[in-house]
Every structure is written in C-alpha cells, then in structure tokens.
Amino acid sequence: MLCSVDTCFLIDWAKYRRRDILQGIFEAAYVTRDVLDEARTEATLSYIGDLLADGFLAFYPLMEDVTSLVREIVAVSIRDPRIRTIDPPEAFALAIAVKEECICLTENKGVLRLSELYRDRFNVEVWRSYEVLKRAYKIGLIESLEEEIRAYEEDTGHLFPRRRVEKGG
C-alpha cells in the first residue's frame, strides 16, 4: 500500500515512540520538497531524513497535472466556507493521492472536509493518525488500540476526539 503524506502528519509522528508502525503498514510514502521547507524542528527533520535514508519516503516529481490539481484544491477550499483554507503543501498531499490512487495521510481538517464534501472529484481515502493506528491494530502491529492511542496522545500532545475513540469510528 502506498500513501502521500504532509508535514503536519510527519511532525506528530516524529514525536511518537512507535513511529515504525507507519512502515509496517505502507510500502512507501510520497512527499514534496515543501515538506522539508515546513519542517522546523530537529526531531522532525531527523525523522524525515531517516525515512528518506530507508527509502520509505520518495520525493514526488511536480508535474503539471498535479500542480493544476493543487490549484483546484486550494481554490475550492477558498470558495467553500465549509472548508478551512488549504495551503499548497497539504493540497499537494491530496493531489498526489488522487493522481496515484493512494491514501493521503494528514491531520489537516480542511483536507478532510474537502475530501468528504467533494468525494466525486477527490475520491481517495484520507487518514489521520487515528486511522493509521486502527489499521495497525487490525493487522496485528499493535496489541491494544486503547493503549496505543494513549501512548500516541501522550507522546504527541495530539488528542483524538473522545466520541470518536469511544465509538471506534
């Protein structure tokens, strides 16, 4: 399974003690050079460097069809008040997922909302860390989803909505 990933997702995973789970689920992840530009902390840059060195992260070539899709994503997010404005780096992650028919990994609420509202145009799965952890549990990479959620929240400071966790959705 392949994915595209944005910086906000990698920032959280750089802090997470079980970040190797990502490589247990996906064969590889596409990123753009913007990801490096947005990464600021040594921990995030080190994590990205490790993933590049392992051959897990691959820089996606910026092609005109992807770039035009990014412009469309940003424009839709600006025009539709139900969607938080999406910046180009996050839009690239979604555009690559659409182009490559792979999963988009992000914590960006605008990308999530756009993919829900415009499913006919941007028909890809968008996963947050919660969905990644659920997949890891389903395929046996982790033994307890509840314990792993607690560890993830403790490490990253990123709290999942309690309603969602309690419902398992």
C-alpha positions in Angstrom: 0.0 0.0 0.0 1.3 3.5 -0.9 0.4 6.9 0.6 1.2 10.5 0.3 1.9 12.5 3.4 2.1 16.1 4.5 4.2 17.9 7.1 1.6 18.1 9.9 1.3 14.4 9.9 5.1 13.8 10.0 5.6 16.4 12.8 3.3 14.4 15.1 4.8 11.0 14.0 8.4 12.3 14.7 7.4 12.6 18.4 5.7 9.2 18.6 7.6 6.3 20.2 6.1 3.7 17.8 6.6 5.6 14.6 7.9 2.4 12.9 4.3 1.4 12.6 3.9 3.6 9.6 6.5 1.5 7.7 4.7 -1.7 8.8 1.5 -0.5 7.0 2.8 1.2 3.9 5.4 0.2 1.4 6.3 3.8 0.6 5.1 7.4 1.1 5.2 10.3 -1.4 6.2 13.8 -0.3 7.1 17.0 -1.9 10.1 19.3 -1.2 7.6 21.6 0.6 7.6 19.1 3.4 11.2 19.8 4.1 10.6 23.5 3.9 7.9 23.3 6.5 9.7 21.0 8.9 11.4 23.2 11.5 12.4 21.0 14.5 15.5 18.8 14.6 13.3 15.9 15.6 11.1 16.2 12.5 14.0 16.8 10.2 15.8 13.8 11.7 12.7 11.6 11.3 12.2 12.7 7.7 15.9 12.1 7.0 15.7 8.6 8.4 12.6 7.8 6.3 14.4 9.1 3.2 17.5 7.1 4.0 15.4 3.9 4.5 13.9 4.5 1.1 10.4 4.8 2.6 9.9 8.5 1.6 10.1 9.4 -2.1 10.0 12.9 -3.4 7.2 13.2 -5.9 8.0 14.9 -9.2 5.9 18.0 -9.7 4.1 17.5 -12.9 1.7 19.9 -14.5 -1.4 17.7 -13.9 -0.6 17.5 -10.2 0.1 21.2 -10.0 -3.2 22.1 -11.7 -5.0 19.8 -9.2 -3.3 21.6 -6.3 -4.6 24.9 -7.7 -8.1 23.5 -7.9 -7.9 22.1 -4.3 -6.8 25.5 -2.9 -9.4 27.4 -5.0 -12.2 25.1 -3.8 -11.1 25.5 -0.2 -11.1 29.3 -0.5 -14.5 29.4 -2.2 -16.3 27.0 0.1 -16.9 28.4 3.6 -17.5 24.9 5.0 -13.8 24.1 4.4 -10.8 25.6 6.1 -8.4 27.1 3.6 -5.9 24.5 2.4 -2.3 25.6 1.9 -0.3 24.2 -1.1 1.8 21.7 0.9 -1.3 20.0 2.2 -3.0 20.3 -1.2 -0.1 18.5 -2.8 -0.5 15.6 -0.5 -4.2 15.3 -1.5 -3.4 15.9 -5.2 -0.7 13.2 -5.2 -3.1 10.7 -3.5 -5.7 11.5 -6.2 -3.2 11.1 -9.0 -1.6 7.9 -7.6 -4.9 6.5 -6.2 -3.3 6.0 -2.8 -4.1 7.1 0.8 -3.5 10.7 1.9 -2.0 11.0 5.4 -2.8 14.3 7.1 -4.1 15.9 10.2 -5.4 18.9 8.2 -9.1 19.4 8.8 -9.5 21.3 5.5 -8.2 18.3 3.5 -10.5 16.0 5.5 -13.6 18.2 5.0 -12.9 18.8 1.3 -12.5 15.0 0.7 -15.8 14.4 2.4 -17.7 17.2 0.6 -16.2 16.7 -2.9 -15.9 12.9 -2.9 -16.9 12.8 -6.6 -13.9 14.9 -7.6 -11.3 13.9 -4.9 -12.2 10.3 -4.4 -9.4 9.0 -2.1 -9.1 7.8 1.4 -7.8 10.4 3.8 -6.4 9.0 7.0 -5.4 10.8 10.2 -3.2 9.2 12.8 -6.3 7.6 14.3 -7.0 5.6 11.2 -3.4 4.6 10.9 -3.5 3.2 14.5 -6.7 1.4 13.8 -5.2 -0.2 10.7 -2.1 -1.2 12.8 -4.4 -2.8 15.3 -6.4 -4.6 12.6 -3.3 -6.2 11.0 -1.7 -7.1 14.3 1.1 -4.5 14.6 -0.2 -3.4 17.9 -2.0 -5.4 20.6 -4.2 -2.8 22.2 -5.7 0.1 20.3 -6.7 1.9 23.5 -3.1 1.7 25.0 -1.6 2.8 21.7 -4.0 5.8 21.4 -3.0 6.8 25.0 0.7 6.5 24.1 0.3 8.5 20.9 -1.6 11.2 22.7 1.0 11.3 25.5 3.9 11.5 23.0 2.5 14.0 20.6 0.0 16.1 22.6 -2.4 15.4 19.8 -5.7 14.4 21.4 -8.3 12.4 19.5 -12.0 13.3 19.9 -13.3 11.1 22.8 -16.5 10.4 21.0 -14.7 9.0 18.0 -12.4 6.8 20.2 -15.3 5.5 22.3 -17.3 4.7 19.2 -14.3 3.1 17.4 -15.0 5.2 14.3 
